[in-house]
Amino acid sequence: MIAPNGQSWSSKSGPYGKGRLPKGQYTIGSATTISSGNENRSCRDPGGFAWWCPIAPDFNAKRDGLGIHPDGGVPGTLGCIGLTDSNTRSAYNALRNAIRQKLVVE
């Protein structure tokens, strides 16, 4: 994932659920921290920082509940963008400042 300022983070999408995130344009929602307990281990980075940032497709993707989060727990996502870096705090901070901006998935 690459931010407009050139910052980048390693990421993956899929293969679970309906597979990887469909190509297209998405609107970034509000990034929030969440409990780092076991119920959220799939959204927790190796340092224990857990967060979630919803994204909404600007097209008929026939999917909902999509977002960006650390790729914790079992590697891979249900179609979200899972960040694989060991420390994802900089990505979280960048997304907090990107509300309503556009994300293009190629």
C-alpha positions in Angstrom: 0.0 0.0 0.0 1.4 3.4 -1.0 0.3 6.7 0.5 0.1 9.9 -1.5 3.3 11.2 0.3 5.2 8.1 -1.0 5.2 6.2 2.3 4.6 2.5 1.8 3.7 -0.6 3.7 3.7 -4.3 2.7 0.2 -5.7 2.3 -1.8 -8.6 1.1 -5.5 -9.2 0.3 -7.3 -12.6 0.4 -7.4 -15.5 -0.2 -10.2 -16.2 2.2 -13.9 -15.4 2.0 -14.6 -14.0 -1.5 -10.9 -13.6 -2.2 -8.8 -10.5 -2.7 -10.2 -7.0 -2.7 -11.8 -6.1 -6.1 -9.9 -3.6 -8.3 -11.4 -0.2 -8.3 -11.7 3.0 -6.3 -12.6 3.1 -2.6 -13.3 5.9 -0.1 -11.3 5.7 3.1 -13.3 5.9 6.4 -12.2 6.7 9.9 -9.3 4.6 11.3 -9.9 3.6 15.0 -8.0 1.6 17.5 -9.7 -1.5 18.8 -9.1 -3.9 21.7 -5.9 -6.0 21.3 -7.5 -9.0 22.8 -7.7 -12.4 21.2 -11.1 -11.6 19.6 -9.2 -9.0 17.4 -6.0 -10.9 16.7 -6.6 -10.8 13.0 -6.4 -7.0 13.2 -3.3 -6.8 15.5 0.3 -6.3 14.4 3.1 -8.3 16.0 3.7 -5.4 18.4 0.2 -5.8 19.8 -1.3 -2.6 18.1 -4.8 -3.4 16.9 -6.8 -1.1 14.6 -9.4 -1.0 11.8 -10.0 1.4 9.0 -13.2 0.9 6.9 -13.1 1.4 3.1 -16.2 1.7 1.0 -16.2 0.8 -2.8 -17.2 3.6 -5.1 -18.7 1.0 -7.4 -20.9 -2.0 -7.1 -18.5 -4.5 -5.6 -21.3 -6.7 -4.2 -19.2 -6.8 -0.9 -19.3 -4.9 2.3 -17.3 -4.9 5.6 -14.1 -4.2 3.8 -11.2 -2.4 5.4 -7.5 -1.9 6.1 -5.9 -3.5 9.2 -2.8 -5.2 10.4 -2.6 -8.8 9.0 -2.5 -10.6 12.4 -3.3 -14.2 13.3 -3.5 -16.5 10.3 -1.8 -14.9 7.3 -4.3 -13.5 4.8 -7.6 -11.7 4.9 -11.2 -12.1 3.9 -10.8 -9.5 1.2 -9.5 -6.6 3.3 -6.1 -5.0 2.9 -3.9 -6.7 5.5 -0.7 -4.8 6.4 2.1 -7.3 7.0 4.8 -5.0 8.5 5.7 -5.7 12.1 4.8 -2.1 13.2 1.8 -0.6 11.5 1.4 2.5 13.6 2.7 4.8 10.8 0.0 3.4 8.5 -2.7 3.9 11.1 -1.5 7.5 11.6 -1.5 8.2 7.8 -5.0 6.7 7.5 -6.3 8.8 10.4 -5.5 11.8 8.2 -7.0 10.4 5.0 -10.7 10.3 5.9 -12.8 10.6 2.7 -9.8 10.4 0.5 -9.7 7.9 -2.4 -7.8 4.6 -2.5 -7.2 2.9 -5.8 -6.8 -0.9 -5.9 -5.0 -2.1 -9.0 
